[in-house]
Amino acid sequence: MPDPLPISQALAGHDALARLGRLLHESKRRMAVVAPALPGALSRFIKPGPVDEEGWSLIAANAAVAAKLRQLQPRLEELLAEQGIQPHKVRIKVEQQG
């Protein structure tokens, strides 16, 4: 039985998977940029979401976290713009339970 491929090698070997890997990396990069602006305890309840041609989504654990993120949204977008990240639009979504 051949040795399993490392995930990075599998992603690089397939166009659709390579694109998915780039988008995942970009989402994590954006999260690293905005993380310092998130109040300490709040960051535990936020996940980086998908990136597309219109912007980036942050996934909030519940409606209260989403409301706080909406208050911070202009600052988060400002931080992304300062880093030259385009598009810098941030969408806030509540995680689907169930």
N, C-alpha and C positions, 0 to 999 in steps of 0.2 A: 504494500500500500504506500503511495507517495506521501511525503510530508505535506501537511496542510499549508496553503499559502497564507502569509501574513496579510491582514486586512488591507494594509496600505498598498500592497502589491496587487491584490485582487481588485481594489478600487481603480488603480492606475491602468489595469489591463482591459477595462471595459468603459466605453465612452459615457454611457448613462451613469454608471457607478462613479466614474471619475468626476463627472459634473456634480453628482450628489455629495461626494467628498469635498469638493471645493465650496459648495454652498454650506455644508456643515462647518467647515473651517471658518468661513466668512461670518457665520452666525456667532461662533465662539469668539471671534476677534471683536465683533461689535459688543458682545457682552463684556469683554475685558475692558473696553473703552468706557462703557457706562457704569460699570460696577462701583467705582468710587463715589458716584453721585447717589447711590442707593443707601438709604438708612440701614444700619447694621442688620437688624433682625428681619427687615423686609426682604433682603436678598435671598433668604432661605425659601421664600415662597414664590420665586420668579424663575422661569426657565427661558433660555433663548429659544426662539421659534424660527420658522422659515424665513429665508431671504428670497425676494423676487425682484423683478425690475421696477416695482413701485415702492419698495421699502423692506422693512424688517418687522417681525412680530415678536413681542414679548408675551409670554404665557403666564398669567397670574393664577395662583392657586384658588382664589375666590374673589368675589365682587369687591370686598373691602380692599384687598391688595390692588385690584384693578383701579379702584377709585384713587388710591394714593399714587399709582403710576401715572394716571392721567394728569394729576397735579404736577408731576415731575417731567412729563412728556416734553415740554419746550426745552428744558435743560438737557435732557437726554439727546434730543435732536441737535442741539447746539454743540454738544460734545462730539457727536459723530461728524458734524460739518467741520469743526475745528481740526479734526484728523483727516479731512479730505475724503471722507467716506460718503459715496453717493450711490443710490439715493439715501438721504439721511432721515427719511420719514419713518417714524416708529408707530406701529399699530399695537394696541393693547387688546389682548383676548383673554377671556376667562377659560381656564382648563375645564374640559368636559368631564364631569364625574360619571362613573359607571362603566 
